[in-house]
Amino acid sequence: MQLGVREVAKILGVSEKSVYRWIQSGSLPAYRVQDQYRIHRAELLEWVTTKKIPVSEEIFAEPHGEDHPGLADALETGGIHYRVEGGDKETVLRNAVKTMRLPEGADPEFLFRVLLARESLCSTGIGEGVAIPHPRSPVVLHVSQPSITLCFLENEVEFDAMDGQPVKVLFTLISPTVRGHLHLLSRLTYALRDPEFKEAINTQAGREQILSAARKLDGGAEKK
């Protein structure tokens, strides 16, 4: 979603002059479209997060008419990968990023550094051999929809998980919005408590079996 200078000023609670100053100094990423500056909402969120700038709740809102994808759709978008190599946390994170279907122009090295920085603050290992790498503030890239990339590791890796167990499964989330990220994170956390989905993950079942279990959960959520 592209925003104009006036919209950005309203969201940030500053004058349009301030926005122009940030753009002209090269601080705020912006694009010229027919002699007007346009700012991608995802990049704006990334920028304000980095700068620790308080913002209006409007920046977290989904575009009008946009629905959150289900768990199965997010997994299909992100991909399911087996035997991802690495003997330590840093290596498996780097290799997990390499498997991700990032959009053209996205910087995989930046994403890797963000994920690694998050791990230095607190492990994303949630226990029972599973980790959900994501930044302290949701990953914000120039993507059109949220996705989850599932990686089964070739070797168990020490991840400083809360239960002390090494990690063998990574679910990596990326999203253009905070709400989209939090929606998928909550859906995934719920799914990992479901016996059928949990069994499919623990046995490293085939892609279709995993997606089938996810679709059943999505169907149940729609009925609620």
C-alpha positions in Angstrom: 0.0 0.0 0.0 1.5 3.3 -1.1 1.0 6.4 1.1 1.2 10.1 0.2 3.1 12.7 2.2 -0.1 14.0 3.8 -1.1 10.5 4.9 2.3 9.9 6.4 2.3 13.2 8.3 -1.1 12.3 9.7 0.0 8.9 10.8 3.2 10.1 12.4 1.5 13.2 13.9 4.0 15.6 12.3 3.9 18.4 9.7 4.2 17.6 6.0 7.4 19.8 6.1 9.0 17.3 8.5 8.1 14.4 6.2 9.6 16.2 3.2 12.7 16.9 5.2 13.2 13.2 6.1 12.7 12.2 2.5 15.1 14.8 1.1 17.8 13.8 3.6 17.5 10.2 2.5 16.3 9.1 5.9 12.8 8.1 5.0 12.5 5.7 1.9 10.2 7.2 -0.7 9.5 7.0 -4.5 8.7 9.6 -7.0 5.5 8.9 -8.9 4.2 11.5 -11.3 6.1 14.3 -9.4 4.7 13.1 -6.0 6.4 11.2 -3.3 4.9 7.9 -2.3 5.9 5.8 0.7 5.3 2.1 1.1 3.4 1.4 4.3 5.6 -1.6 5.1 8.8 0.5 4.7 7.3 3.3 6.8 6.6 0.8 9.6 10.1 -0.5 9.3 11.4 3.0 9.5 9.4 4.1 12.5 10.3 0.9 14.3 14.0 1.5 13.8 13.7 5.2 14.8 11.4 4.3 17.8 8.9 6.9 16.7 5.4 6.8 18.3 2.7 6.4 15.6 -1.0 6.5 15.1 -2.8 3.1 15.1 -3.7 3.8 11.4 -0.3 2.4 10.4 -1.3 -1.0 11.8 -4.6 -1.2 10.0 -5.1 -3.6 7.2 -6.0 -2.1 3.8 -9.8 -1.9 3.3 -11.2 -5.2 2.2 -8.0 -7.2 2.9 -8.5 -10.5 4.7 -5.9 -12.3 6.7 -4.7 -15.5 5.0 -5.3 -18.8 6.6 -2.5 -20.9 8.0 -2.5 -23.3 5.0 -2.3 -20.4 2.5 0.5 -18.8 4.5 2.5 -22.1 4.5 1.9 -22.5 0.7 3.1 -19.0 0.1 6.2 -19.4 2.3 7.0 -23.0 1.4 7.9 -26.2 3.3 11.5 -27.4 3.2 13.2 -30.5 4.4 16.8 -31.3 5.6 17.9 -27.7 6.0 21.5 -27.9 7.0 23.4 -26.2 9.9 25.0 -27.1 13.2 24.3 -23.9 15.1 21.6 -21.3 15.5 23.2 -18.7 13.2 23.8 -21.1 10.4 20.3 -22.6 10.4 18.8 -19.1 10.4 20.9 -18.1 7.5 20.0 -21.2 5.6 16.4 -20.9 6.5 16.4 -17.3 5.0 17.9 -18.7 1.8 14.9 -21.1 1.4 12.4 -18.2 1.7 10.5 -17.0 -1.3 11.4 -13.3 -0.9 10.1 -10.7 -3.4 12.5 -9.2 -5.9 14.4 -6.4 -4.3 14.1 -7.8 -0.8 17.4 -8.0 1.1 17.9 -11.5 2.6 21.0 -10.4 4.6 18.9 -7.7 6.3 16.2 -10.3 7.2 18.9 -12.6 8.5 20.4 -9.9 10.7 16.9 -8.9 12.0 16.2 -12.6 13.0 19.6 -13.0 14.6 19.2 -9.8 16.6 15.8 -11.0 17.9 17.5 -14.2 19.1 20.1 -12.3 20.9 17.4 -10.6 23.0 15.4 -13.8 23.7 15.2 -17.2 22.1 12.2 -17.9 19.9 12.4 -21.6 20.8 9.0 -22.3 22.2 9.7 -25.8 23.3 9.3 -29.4 22.1 11.9 -28.8 19.3 10.1 -25.9 17.6 11.2 -22.3 17.1 9.3 -19.4 15.5 12.0 -16.9 14.4 10.6 -13.4 14.2 11.9 -10.0 15.3 10.9 -8.2 18.4 8.9 -6.0 16.1 7.3 -8.0 13.3 9.4 -8.4 10.2 8.4 -5.8 7.7 9.5 -6.3 4.1 8.0 -5.1 0.8 5.7 -8.1 0.5 2.1 -8.3 -0.6 0.9 -10.9 1.9 2.0 -12.6 5.1 3.7 -16.0 4.8 5.2 -18.8 6.9 8.2 -20.7 5.8 8.5 -24.1 7.5 12.0 -25.7 7.7 12.8 -29.1 9.0 16.4 -29.2 10.1 18.9 -31.8 9.1 20.4 -31.7 12.6 18.9 -30.7 16.0 20.4 -27.4 17.0 20.8 -25.8 20.5 18.4 -22.7 20.5 18.3 -21.8 24.2 14.6 -22.9 24.1 12.6 -22.4 27.3 12.4 -26.2 27.9 16.1 -26.7 27.2 15.4 -29.0 24.2 17.3 -28.5 20.9 15.3 -27.3 17.9 14.5 -29.4 14.8 11.7 -27.3 13.3 11.6 -23.6 12.3 8.6 -21.6 11.3 9.7 -18.2 10.0 7.1 -15.4 9.6 7.1 -12.3 7.4 4.3 -9.9 6.9 3.7 -6.4 5.4 1.7 -5.4 8.5 1.8 -5.9 12.3 -1.7 -7.2 12.5 -1.1 -9.7 9.7 2.0 -10.9 11.5 0.2 -11.3 14.9 -2.7 -13.0 13.2 -0.5 -15.7 11.8 1.5 -16.0 14.9 -1.6 -16.7 16.9 -2.9 -19.2 14.3 0.4 -21.0 14.3 0.6 -21.1 18.1 -2.9 -22.6 18.2 -2.1 -25.1 15.5 0.9 -26.4 17.4 -1.5 -27.5 20.2 -3.7 -29.4 17.7 -2.9 -33.2 17.8 -3.2 -33.8 14.1 -1.1 -30.8 13.0 1.4 -31.4 15.8 1.8 -35.1 14.8 2.4 -34.0 11.1 5.1 -31.7 12.3 6.8 -34.1 14.7 6.9 -36.9 12.1 8.0 -34.5 9.3 5.1 -35.5 7.2 4.8 -34.7 3.5 3.7 -31.3 2.4 0.2 -32.3 1.5 -0.4 -33.9 4.8 0.8 -30.8 6.7 -1.3 -28.5 4.5 -4.3 -30.8 4.9 -4.0 -30.6 8.7 -3.7 -26.8 8.4 -6.7 -26.5 6.2 -8.8 -28.4 8.7 -7.8 -25.9 11.4 -8.6 -23.0 9.0 -12.0 -24.5 8.4 -12.7 -24.7 12.1 -11.6 -21.1 12.7 -14.0 -19.9 9.9 -17.0 -21.6 11.6 -16.3 -19.8 14.9 
